[in-house]
Amino acid sequence: MSPRLLRSLFALASCFLLAHCTPSLAVPDSIRLEKNSLHSFDGDVLPFTEWLPKSEPELVLIAVHGISGAASDYRPLAEHLLSDFPGTAVYAAETRGQGNDPIASRQGDICHRSEWFRDLYSFTRLIKQKHPKAKIVWCGESMGSLIALHAYAATEDPRNRCDALVLSSPIVAIRGDFPVWKEKLAHFLAQLMPSYRVSLEGLSGQKEVEVVKGVTHQDQVNLNDYHVERHTLRLLSTLGEMISTSAAAGQNLDIPVLLLHGGQDVFSDPKDVEKFASKLPPAATLTRNFYPESYHLLFFDHESTRVISDITKWLKKLKTSSNK
């Protein structure tokens, strides 16, 4: 078989495999909130969790969880805010393609990054309608940080955007110790076999990845019934592309940004995060909190109390400055 024919067959196979995964067109009448359910841009339903104060909130956090995570990951932060910063609400939707996605066949997969963005836009518009006087803050953790960062950069419509942004443990560059050949191979295979699934450990080549001090990724996921064992190459390739273009997306930030990261984060080199932060435009009004002894899952790590307290202090300053 000639190389040219082989390439043509590969391209045809890719088109066939991707054809069933074209993002749906928006159905405006379907976008609505029901009790703990977001009816998103395409009519699909995503559960959400809310933590509401007794009075009408002046500030609302819309939280986006990480890979193999869930809305409940934000419970420690939300409960602290309810007790220490009255007037703040937290809404966290389950992310499309993750373990609490009601469409089981889609768990571990995503058609296109725009679906994540449009879910967040839909949720944001509806929350703004529900709380029209509140400031909106997006809070993303790990993969959720990527979604929030790129979603903000991908639209100029103020109805879709937040007023401030929290990026917790963002992965803003491919680590220098990750083999380039493996990165290129993953992207190639994602085009050839987009639905093929691999584990994060299999991709990294490491079985014991510490995400919390003294706790490995495998130990952590064993506690969660929403863990996704394997993700498609399409989803992992999408994340890889978003990581590689984080610096460019950051140039679109023109709102207050709180950046949180740990020195022991195996997924993100602190120097890469520092470089990303140094190149943000002045309009981003950046606050960067670095925790040298903390790992990837900051909300559950040994310094979680300090991290959550720092977020609360930043939000209080944000509220004070916006009231002037």
Residue, then its C-alpha position, 0 to 999 in steps of 0.5 A: m500500500s502506498p504512503r499516499l493511499l495510507r494517509s488517505l485511508f487514515a484521513l477517511a477513518s478519522c472523518f468517519l469516527l468524528a462524524h458522530c461527534t459534531p457539536s449540536l446547534a443551540v436550542p434557545d428555548s431549551i436553556r433553563l434552570e430547574k431544580n438542581s438541573l441545568h438544561s444547557f445550550d443543546g437541551d442536554v441536562l447537567p446536574f448542579t449543586e448550589w450553596l445559597p446564603k439566607s439573603e440575596p447574594e451580592l457575589v456568586l461563584i460559578a465553580v468548574h471542577g477538574i478531570s475525574g472530579a465533581a461539583s461536590d469538590y467545592r463543598p469545603l470552599a462553599e461551606h466556608l464561604l457560607s459561614d465566613f462571608p455571608g452574601t456569597a453563593v456557590y453554584a457548581a455544575e457537573t462537567r460534560g463528559q465527566g463521571n456525573d454526566p447523566i449520559a453514561s456513554r459520554q463519560g470520559d469523552i468530549c466532542h469539542r471544547s466549545e461544548w464546555f464553553r457553551d455549558l458555562y455560558s448557558f449556566t452563567r447567563l441563567i445565574k445572572q438572570k437569577h441574581p441580576k445584582a450579584k458579581i459573578v466569579w468563575c472558579g476553576e480547578s485544574m481542568g476547570s481552570l483551563i475551561a474557565l480561562h479559554a471560555y473567557a478568551a473565546t467570547e466577547d459577549p458580556r452576557n457570557r463572561c464573569d466579573a473576576l476569575v479564580l484559577s486553582s492549580p492551572i496546567v498552563a504548559i506541558r511539563g518539560d519532563f514529558p517526552v515530546w514524542k509521546e505528546k506528538l504520538a497522542h495527538f496523532l492517535a487522537q486523529l486516528m482513533p479519537s474514541y480510544r480510551v487510556s488512563l491518565e496513569g498510562l499516558s504519563g507512565q507513572k503509577e504513583v502520582e501524589v496529588v495530596k500530601g501522602v495520597t496518590h491519585q489512585d488512592q484519591v479516586n478509590l474514594n470517589d464513585y464518580h471517577v472516570e477510569r479511562h478518557t478518550l484520546r480526543l478529550l486528552s488531546t483537546l486538553g493538551e491543545m488547551i494547555s499549549t495555548s493557555a498563554a495566548a488565552g491569558q492575553n484576553l484577560d481584563i478582569p481581576v484574577l486570583l492564581l493559586h498553585g502548589g510547589q509540589d504539583v506533579f502536573s504543573d511546573p511552578k516555573d511554568v505557572e510563574k511565567f504564565a502569570s508574568k505575561l498576563p496583561p496589566a488589565a488582569t490585575l493579578t493576585r498570585n498565591f504560591y504554596p511551596e509545600s502543596y500538591h495538585l488538589l489544593f482544596f483537599d491538601h494539608e494546606s487547604t484551610r489556608v488556601i480557602s482562607d486566601i480565596t475568601k480574603w481575595l473575594k472580600k477585597l473584590k467585593t469592597s473594591s466593586n462597591k467603591 
